[in-house]
Amino acid sequence: MPSVTFAPALTRHVPCPPQDVQAASVRDALEAAFAAAPALKGYVLDEQGGVRKHVAVFVNGDMLGRATALDRGLERGDRVMVIQALTGG
């Protein structure tokens, strides 16, 4: 079963402990996590249902591209981590 964890920068707005979820893709894993914390969805996904510009999604420590992150397949034991990406200069 994959696990989903949200970084403290996100969970300070909406509490959501790490979760083990039944999911075949990152999209499925996030939807399962949002069921426990619905308000978190607006911090992670934009109005079109894509990953927000300032959010990064990792699977097993590898950062996924925003355009394809949600479609990434998951296997038993995979770890999904969602963080706020830092930008600026």
Helices and strands as residue ranges (DSSP letters): E 3-6, H 8-11, E 19-20, H 26-36, G 38-40, H 41-44, E 55-59, E 62-63, G 69-71, E 79-84
